[in-house]
Amino acid sequence: MFEIIYLSLAVLLLVLTLAPLSWSQVWWVRGLDFPRFQLSVLLGALLIVGLIVIRDWSSHTAVALGILIGCLVCQLWWVLPYTFLFPREVEDVAEGSDGTHLRIMTANVLMPNHNSGGLLHLVRDFTPDVLVTLESDSWWQERLDVLEPDYPYTVKVPLDNLYGMHVYSRLPLSDVSVEYLIEDDKPSVHCFIELPCGQKVKAHFVHPAPPSPTENEESKERDAELVLVARRVEPEKFPTLVTGDLNDVAWSRTTLLFRKMSGLLDPRVGRGMFNTFHAEYWFARWPLDHIFHSHHFGLVSMTRLPGFGSDHFPLLTELALAPGDSSINNGPSPDEDDKEAADEIVNKAMA
């Protein structure tokens, strides 16, 4: 009986491992991108149990163990880059005050959460140059406006559909545009941020909708928005960053495609996952809030900040312009299959 149960669990985990390797955009398939680390822990535990409990080996147990080992290798292949066991993609740079640094905080506030004081306390403690809030509506805007004496440059898109967005900046913003790239109620903000040294940085702030049974039954809208932003970034030759809640994990095929198409680097590679969601459940946390940047930057620091009542932790990142190319290892680059996949994603969303 144990052998049948063990083999059945192995086959189930095989399905859960293989399903997200497809390009299917069905919400539950794409949702399986998220718990790769948790599945790795489960696979490892089942392997240990099997090795301890099984005394008389049979074809069933041998097949089950083979499946579990294969699945574990596959899951770890996706998540290991986001651990200290993997080489870093972006170099460390020293702290300084030479006008080349940019300190940016992203915070998904969770619209029904009304602990604005908690977020304001974090802003005052950590003094970011730029604060980007997601899910912020008119109620949140009224509370955040107290920052304007110190953060006079703002972009305000208050919405009551969980997709509002606000930017409060100490540094000058220019060429600001609010765009609805795929869905007419899901904004993104695009602008230049002028550093104290005079260098302008192109910034893209995004928050596409997730694939879920309560929102979009497929991920085509999210995936297409990421491709469109990546295509906009790729030809840009000046310092560039993309940040926000992508409603996708760092290791998914769609995020990897975004990185390939944009050419941007991920400072988490070789450093950690920096899981920002879900703030209330330690056992079910994933890196949904991201920052990607061009090779012009090195990393000073990256910190997941304490919670303030939202289901997301804020993410604080300090970048600094590097004198040369800051990439230790080249980021991923697209091949023809990637370009065809990107075309197909956009065409499907636009159809």
C-alpha positions in Angstrom: 0.0 0.0 0.0 2.8 2.4 0.9 4.4 1.8 -2.5 1.2 2.7 -4.4 0.7 5.9 -2.3 4.4 6.8 -2.8 4.3 6.3 -6.5 1.0 8.2 -6.8 2.5 11.2 -5.0 5.6 11.1 -7.2 3.4 11.1 -10.4 1.3 14.0 -9.0 4.5 16.0 -8.3 5.7 15.1 -11.8 2.6 16.7 -13.3 3.0 19.8 -11.1 6.6 20.1 -12.2 6.1 19.6 -15.9 2.9 21.6 -16.4 4.5 25.1 -16.1 7.2 24.1 -18.6 4.6 24.6 -21.3 3.7 28.0 -22.8 0.1 27.5 -21.7 -1.4 30.7 -20.3 -4.2 29.1 -18.3 -4.2 30.6 -14.8 -3.7 27.3 -12.9 -0.8 26.3 -15.1 0.9 29.6 -14.7 0.2 29.5 -11.0 2.4 26.5 -10.7 5.4 28.7 -11.5 5.1 30.2 -8.1 5.7 27.4 -5.5 8.9 25.9 -7.0 10.8 26.4 -3.8 8.0 24.9 -1.7 7.7 22.0 -4.1 11.5 21.5 -3.9 11.2 21.2 -0.1 8.4 18.7 -0.4 10.3 16.7 -3.0 13.3 16.6 -0.8 11.3 15.5 2.2 9.6 12.7 0.2 13.0 11.5 -1.0 14.3 11.3 2.6 11.2 9.5 3.8 11.5 7.0 1.0 15.2 6.3 1.7 14.4 5.8 5.4 11.2 3.8 5.1 11.8 1.6 2.1 13.5 -1.6 2.9 12.5 -3.9 0.1 13.0 -2.2 -3.2 10.5 -2.9 -6.0 10.0 -1.5 -9.5 7.3 0.9 -8.1 9.6 2.4 -5.5 12.5 2.7 -7.9 10.3 4.5 -10.4 8.9 6.8 -7.7 12.4 7.7 -6.4 13.6 8.3 -10.0 10.7 10.6 -10.6 11.2 12.5 -7.4 14.9 13.0 -8.1 14.2 14.2 -11.6 11.5 16.6 -10.4 13.8 18.0 -7.6 16.6 18.7 -10.1 14.1 20.5 -12.4 12.7 22.6 -9.6 16.1 23.5 -8.3 17.3 24.5 -11.8 14.7 27.3 -11.7 15.2 28.6 -8.2 18.9 28.1 -7.5 19.9 31.3 -9.4 18.0 33.2 -6.6 20.2 31.8 -3.8 23.8 32.6 -2.7 24.8 29.3 -4.3 24.7 31.0 -7.7 27.1 33.6 -9.2 25.9 37.2 -8.9 24.7 38.9 -12.0 25.3 42.5 -10.8 28.4 43.8 -8.9 28.3 45.4 -5.5 29.2 49.1 -5.4 30.2 51.1 -2.3 27.9 53.5 -0.6 28.6 57.2 -1.3 27.0 60.6 -1.9 28.4 61.6 -5.2 25.1 62.2 -6.8 25.1 58.9 -8.8 22.9 56.9 -6.4 19.2 56.2 -6.7 17.2 54.8 -3.7 13.8 53.5 -4.7 11.0 52.0 -2.6 8.1 50.0 -4.1 5.1 49.2 -2.0 1.9 47.4 -2.9 -0.3 49.0 -0.2 -3.3 46.6 -0.5 -6.1 49.0 -1.2 -8.4 48.0 1.7 -5.4 48.3 4.1 -5.7 51.7 5.9 -2.4 51.6 7.8 -1.0 54.6 6.0 0.9 55.6 9.1 2.9 52.4 8.9 4.0 53.1 5.3 4.8 56.8 6.1 6.9 55.7 9.0 8.9 53.4 6.7 9.4 56.3 4.2 10.7 58.6 6.9 13.0 55.9 8.4 14.5 54.8 5.1 14.3 58.0 3.1 14.0 56.7 -0.5 14.6 59.1 -3.4 11.5 57.7 -5.1 8.4 56.0 -3.6 6.2 54.0 -5.9 2.9 52.7 -4.5 0.6 50.2 -6.1 -3.1 49.6 -5.4 -3.3 53.1 -4.1 -6.7 54.9 -4.5 -7.9 58.4 -3.6 -7.9 57.5 0.2 -4.3 56.6 0.0 -3.5 59.6 -2.1 -4.9 61.9 0.5 -2.6 60.3 3.2 0.5 60.2 1.0 0.2 63.8 0.0 1.8 64.7 3.3 5.0 63.7 1.7 4.9 66.4 -0.9 7.0 69.0 1.0 9.9 66.5 0.7 8.7 64.7 -2.4 7.5 67.5 -4.7 7.6 65.6 -8.0 4.6 63.3 -8.3 2.6 61.2 -10.6 -0.9 60.3 -9.3 -3.2 57.7 -10.8 -5.8 57.0 -8.1 -8.0 54.0 -9.0 -10.5 52.0 -6.9 -9.9 48.7 -8.9 -6.7 47.6 -7.1 -4.6 49.1 -9.9 -4.0 52.7 -8.8 -0.4 53.9 -8.9 1.4 56.8 -7.3 5.0 58.1 -7.6 6.5 60.5 -5.1 10.0 61.7 -5.8 12.6 63.9 -4.3 14.3 64.0 -7.7 13.0 65.8 -10.8 10.7 63.8 -13.1 10.3 64.6 -16.8 8.6 63.2 -19.9 6.0 61.6 -17.7 3.4 59.4 -19.4 0.7 57.3 -18.0 -0.2 54.5 -20.4 -2.6 51.6 -20.6 -0.6 49.2 -22.7 -3.0 46.2 -22.8 -6.0 46.7 -20.5 -7.8 50.0 -20.3 -7.9 50.1 -16.5 -4.4 48.9 -15.7 -2.0 51.8 -15.9 1.8 51.9 -16.1 3.9 55.0 -15.6 7.0 55.9 -17.7 9.3 58.8 -17.0 12.8 60.1 -16.6 14.4 60.6 -13.2 17.1 63.1 -13.0 19.9 62.2 -10.6 21.8 64.9 -8.6 24.8 64.4 -10.9 22.6 65.4 -13.9 22.3 61.9 -15.4 18.7 61.0 -16.4 17.4 57.5 -15.8 14.5 56.1 -17.7 12.0 54.4 -15.4 9.1 52.2 -16.1 6.6 51.4 -13.2 4.3 48.5 -13.9 1.5 46.4 -12.3 -0.1 44.0 -14.7 -3.1 41.9 -13.6 -2.4 38.3 -12.5 -3.8 35.2 -14.1 -6.5 34.0 -11.7 -10.1 32.8 -11.7 -11.2 36.1 -10.2 -9.4 38.4 -12.7 -7.9 37.1 -16.0 -8.4 33.4 -16.6 -5.2 33.4 -18.7 -1.9 35.2 -18.3 -2.0 36.7 -21.8 -2.6 40.2 -20.6 0.2 40.1 -18.1 2.6 38.4 -20.4 1.9 40.8 -23.3 2.4 43.9 -21.1 5.8 42.6 -20.0 6.8 41.9 -23.6 5.7 45.4 -24.6 7.7 47.0 -21.8 10.7 44.9 -22.7 10.6 45.9 -26.3 10.4 49.6 -25.2 13.5 49.1 -23.0 15.7 47.1 -25.4 16.7 49.9 -27.7 17.3 52.4 -24.9 21.0 53.1 -24.5 20.8 55.2 -21.3 20.4 54.0 -17.7 17.1 52.3 -17.3 15.1 50.5 -14.7 11.8 48.6 -14.5 10.1 48.1 -11.1 6.7 47.2 -9.7 4.5 44.2 -8.9 4.7 42.0 -11.9 2.3 39.4 -10.5 4.8 36.9 -11.5 7.8 35.2 -9.9 11.4 35.9 -10.7 12.1 32.4 -12.1 9.0 32.0 -14.4 9.4 31.6 -18.2 7.6 34.9 -18.8 9.9 36.8 -16.5 12.9 35.1 -18.1 11.5 36.1 -21.5 11.1 39.7 -20.3 14.7 39.7 -19.1 15.9 38.3 -22.4 13.9 40.7 -24.5 14.8 43.8 -22.4 18.5 43.0 -21.7 18.0 44.1 -18.1 19.8 42.6 -15.2 18.3 41.2 -12.0 20.2 42.1 -8.8 18.6 39.2 -6.9 20.5 36.6 -8.9 23.2 35.2 -6.6 21.8 37.1 -3.6 18.4 35.8 -2.7 14.7 35.6 -3.5 13.6 38.7 -1.6 10.1 37.3 -1.3 7.6 40.1 -0.9 4.2 38.2 -1.1 2.4 36.9 1.0 3.3 39.0 4.1 0.9 37.0 6.3 2.0 33.5 5.4 5.7 32.6 5.9 5.2 29.2 4.2 3.7 30.7 1.0 5.9 33.6 -0.1 7.2 34.4 -3.5 9.1 37.3 -5.2 6.3 39.2 -6.9 7.8 42.7 -6.5 10.7 43.3 -8.8 13.4 45.7 -9.9 15.4 45.2 -13.1 18.1 47.6 -14.4 20.5 48.2 -17.2 24.2 47.5 -17.0 24.9 51.1 -16.1 24.1 50.4 -12.5 25.7 48.4 -9.7 23.9 47.4 -6.5 24.5 49.3 -3.2 21.8 47.4 -1.2 18.5 45.6 -1.5 16.2 45.1 1.4 12.8 43.7 2.1 11.3 46.1 4.6 8.9 45.3 7.5 5.2 44.9 6.7 2.6 47.6 7.4 -0.7 45.7 7.0 -0.5 45.0 3.3 -0.2 41.5 1.8 3.1 42.6 0.3 6.3 43.7 2.0 7.9 46.9 0.6 11.1 46.5 -1.4 13.9 49.1 -1.0 16.7 49.1 -3.5 19.7 51.4 -3.8 21.5 51.5 -7.1 24.5 53.6 -8.2 25.9 54.4 -11.6 29.0 52.3 -12.2 32.0 53.7 -14.1 31.8 50.7 -16.5 29.6 47.8 -17.3 28.3 46.6 -13.9 27.3 43.1 -15.0 29.5 40.3 -13.6 27.8 37.8 -15.8 25.9 38.7 -18.9 22.2 38.5 -18.5 20.1 36.2 -20.7 19.7 37.2 -24.3 16.9 36.2 -26.8 17.2 33.7 -29.6 14.8 33.4 -32.5 12.4 31.1 -30.6 12.2 33.7 -27.8 11.4 36.5 -30.4 8.7 34.3 -32.0 7.2 33.5 -28.5 7.1 37.2 -27.7 5.3 38.0 -31.0 2.8 35.2 -30.4 2.1 36.5 -26.8 1.4 40.0 -28.0 -0.6 39.0 -31.0 -2.8 36.8 -28.8 -3.4 39.6 -26.3 -4.3 42.1 -29.0 -6.6 39.7 -30.9 
